[in-house]
Amino acid sequence: MREPSSMETAPAPFSAQGKRLGVFVISYNAERLIQNTLRRIPEEIWREVEIVYVVDDCSMDETTRQAMDYPDPYGKLKVFRNRTNRRYGGNQKFGYQYAIDLGLDAVVMLHGDGQYAPEMLPDLFRPLVAGAADVVIGSRMIHRRDALKGGMPKYKFAANIFLTGVENLLSGLSLSEFHSGYRGYSTAFLRRIPLWENSDEWHFDSHILFQARQADAVVRELPIPTRYGDEVCHVNGISYGLNCLRSAFLFRLHRWGLIRLNRYDIAPRSLIDSRKLDDPYSSHSLILRRLRQMKLAGDQVLDLGFGCAAIAAALRQDGAILDGIDRDPRAIAESGPLFRRVFQNDLNRPGEIHLEHKYDIVLAADILQFLVDPADVLSRLKKFLVKGGLLAVSLPNVVNVQTRGRILFGRFPLHHRGLLEEQALHFYTLDSMRQLLVRAGWKVESTDVTSFPLTLVFPFLRRKRWRLPLWICRGLTLACKGLFAYQGVLFCKNPNESDLL
C-alpha cells in the first residue's frame, strides 16, 4: 500500500457541523449482505449522524432479523419493515418522508446489498453539510473505464450511456449518469418537491432528478467505485429503460408547456409568482380588474394570507398602500418588502390580530378554505373596512366538472394545489360561497367565475395569438357556471357599516 507523500494532505475528519443527518439503508432480500453493509459504514459516520435507519421492503428472507441483530455500539440504528412491498420508488418515498418528519437536514440513501461503497458516505455528505448542493449523486461513470473494471456488464454500460444521453438532452441536465442509486438530498429540497407524485417503480430515480431540474436545485456528482458482485438484480432492464425514456419525453413536453404534470408542478424559489395574471380569466386577473375600477392611488389594502403576493405586487404599482397578514416566515421574508407592514399571525386566531387602521380594500383570495372557522373571520373583518370599502373573496368550486368526473369513478385525489388542495379544511360550491358570506353579515355586491386554468396546464396559451381556446373555455364557463366554473370570485360590502364605524 502506497504511503502518502509529505505533499499530500489527508482529508479532514468528517463533521456534521451541527447539522442533523441520517443514513437511509434501502433493502430488499439482503439477508446475506445487510450486516456487512452496516459494518462498512465508517465509524465517523456512525459518530456524527443522528440516525441510521434500515427500511426492509417486505423481503422474502430474513433481512429484517439480520439488521436487528447487528451490534450497534452507538444506539443509532433503527429497523423498519414494510407490511407490503412498496417497490423501489415507494420505499424511497417512505424513507425520505421519514427524514423530513424527523427534522433531519440531509439524508443519504445506501443500498443494503453493499453494491455502493459505504466508505464513500463522508464524501457524499460533505456538500450537503456545507450547503453547496441540494442533490449529491455518487457516479460510476465520471471515469467510465473504471465502471468496466469494476465489473459493470457491457450491455448495462452501453445502456447507461445511451439512456443518460437522452435524459440529459431532454431535461437540460449534464450528468455523467442518471442511474446510480447512491443519492443524497437536503431535506429542504425534498420538502419543495411533490415527492409522492413520483413513480413507485425503479424510474423514481429519474423522476426526482427531473424535479431537481425543475426546481433549479444544485446537483453535484462525485466519483464512486463500481462493484458488481453476486447480489441479485431485481430490475427488468427493458421495462426500466422504456419508462426512463417515456419520463424524459414527458418532462420535455412539460418544460415546453404542452402538458402539465403534477410531479413537476414545483413552486418557484421566489414566492412572488405572476403566472396567474397571464390568464385574463383567472381569479387574480378578475380581482385586479375590479379593483382597478376604483381609485387605487393612496388606497389602503389589507391582504390576508398573501402567499405569492401577485395581486399585491400589481396593486403597489398602481399606488396602493398595502398591509399583509401571513403566518409563513418564507412568504414574509420574500414578499414582505411589498408591504408597508406585515403581521405574522395565524388567521385561525383572529383575536390575536391587532390592526391599527381601517382599510379601503380587504383581499381574501384563496385563503378562507384553509381556516378552521372562516365565518368567524369574515364576521370580524367588517370592523376593519372603511365606509364603502370592498371585500374581495375567491374560493374553488368543488363541483367543477373535473372533480365530478373523478368522484364518478370513485376517486377523490388531493393535490398540493388546485380544487382539491390537501390542506383545505372546507370545500364550496358557488351557492355555498355566497351563503357563507351572507351568513357572516356581508352584502354580496357582485360575483364572477373563473375558467379552467388552461395557461397553467398549457403555458403556450399565454401568448396572445393562442387566445382562442381561452375564449371558448370562458364561453362554456359563463354558459354553465356550476359545471365549468373553476373558482368563484365575490365582491362584498358591509350592509351595516354605519352602525359599526
C-alpha positions, 0 to 999 in steps of 0.5 A: 500500500502506497504511503502518502507523500509529505505533499499530500494532505489527508482529508479532514475528519468528517463533521456534521457541523451541527447539522442533523443527518441520517443514513437511509439503508434501502433493502430488499432480500439482503439477508446475506449482505445487510450486516456487512453493509452496516459494518462498512459504514465508517465509524465517523459516520456512525459518530456524527449522524443522528440516525441510521435507519434500515427500511426492509421492503417486505423481503422474502428472507430474513433481512429484517432479523439480520439488521436487528441483530447487528451490534450497534455500539452507538444506539443509532440504528433503527429497523423498519419493515414494510407490511407490503412491498412498496417497490423501489420508488415507494420505499424511497418515498417512505424513507425520505418522508421519514427524514423530513418528519424527523427534522433531519437536514440531509439524508443519504440513501445506501443500498443494503446489498453493499453494491455502493461503497459505504466508505464513500458516505463522508464524501457524499455528505460533505456538500450537503453539510456545507450547503453547496448542493441540494442533490449529491449523486455518487457516479460510476461513470465520471471515469467510465473505464473504471465502471468496466473494471469494476465489473459493470456488464457491457450491455448495462454500460452501453445502456447507461450511456445511451439512456443518460444521453437522452435524459440529459438532452431532454431535461437540460441536465449534464450528468455523467449518469442518471442511474446510480442509486447512491443519492443524497438530498437536503431535506429542504429540497425534498420538502419543495418537491411533490415527492409522492407524485413520483413513480413507485417503480425503479424510474423514481430515480429519474423522476426526482432528478427531473424535479431537481431540474425543475426546481433549479436545485444544485446537483453535484456528482462525485466519483464512486467505485463500481462493484458488481458482485453476486447480489441479485438484480431485481430490475427488468432492464427493458421495462426500466429503460422504456419508462426512463425514456417515456419520463424524459419525453414527458418532462420535455413536453412539460418544460415546453408547456404542452402538458402539465404534470403534477410531479413537476408542478414545483413552486418557484424559489421566489414566492412572488409568482405572476403566472396567474395574471397571464390568464385574463380569466383567472381569479387574480386577473378578475380581482385586479380588474375590479379593483382597478375600477376604483381609485387605487392611488393612496388606497389602503389594502389589507391582504390576508394570507398573501402567499405569492403576493401577485395581486399585491405586487400589481396593486403597489404599482398602481399606488396602493398602500398595502398591509399583509397578514401571513403566518409563513416566515418564507412568504414574509421574508420574500414578499414582505418588502411589498408591504408597508407592514406585515403581521405574522399571525395565524388567521385561525386566531383572529383575536390575536390580530391587532390592526391599527387602521381601517382599510379601503380594500380587504383581499381574501383570495384563496385563503378562507378554505384553509381556516378552521372557522372562516365565518368567524373571520369574515364576521370580524373583518367588517370592523376593519373596512372603511365606509364603502370599502370592498371585500374581495373573496375567491374560493374553488368550486368543488363541483367543477366538472373535473372533480365530478368526473373523478368522484364518478369513478370513485376517486377523490385525489388531493393535490398540493394545489388546485380544487382539491388542495390537501390542506383545505379544511372546507370545500364550496360550491358557488351557492355555498360561497355566497351563503357563507358570506351572507351568513357572516353579515356581508352584502354580496355586491357582485360575483364572477367565475373563473375558467379552467386554468388552461395557461397553467396546464398549457403555458403556450396559451399565454401568448396572445395569438393562442387566445382562442381556446381561452375564449371558448373555455370562458364561453362554456364557463359563463354558459354553465357556471356550476359545471365549468366554473373553476373558482368563484370570485365575490365582491362584498360590502358591509350592509351595516357599516354605519352602525359599526364605524 
